[in-house]
Amino acid sequence: MLRSLGVAAVTLLLIGAAGWGIQAVALARPTASQLELVKTLQALSGFHGSEATLDLDGRRYQTLCTQHWYPGERVADVLVGGRIVRQVDNRLLGRSTLSAGEFDLAGCPRALRSWLAAELLRGASIGFHEIKAGSARLDEIVLHPRTLPLVPFVAASTGLPVRLTLTATHLRGTSVLHFGAVR
């Protein structure tokens, strides 16, 4: 009886070890850049709004993004130039090139997190390039292929995006982001 139990235990151990070995060989190990992007996703998950100063096609705007949850839908509102640009679930309402640029550069945490996560899941190659900005160190996130002509710059100390650059066909802009208590 003890011998049968010993054989069964050794057999289960061998099967488990073989399964673990197959997983280790078949599943790719995440790259350092992918792990850095996961840190950024985690940092963004703690915020429900953002403030940004954006320069878009030669004009400067102050924006305020607030995110809400209504039954059955997620809403993000960006207050820019006295009007509201609204995203319901993942759909921008009244989409124009300008309003899309304003929304993207406003850096709403959920929208930015969703886009970055989708790129990660699509298997986009991800690179982090260190940039000096005065005394601070920023990491530029480079995504290939990317679905949106947006480049985030992340503070190495917090993992949060602090700047966005948009280079669309007919629209160019940058923004400086602040996350925290939205007034």
ABEGO torsion letter per residue (X at the ends): XAAAAAAAAAAAAAAAAAAAAAAAAABBBBBAAAAAAAAAAAAAAABABBBBBBBBGGBBBBBBBBBBBBBGBBBBBBBBGGBBBBBBEABBBGBBAAAAAAAAAAGBAAAAAAAAAAAAAAGBBBBBBBBBBEABBBBBBBBOBBABBBBBBBBAAAGBBABBBBBBAABBBBBBBBBEBBX
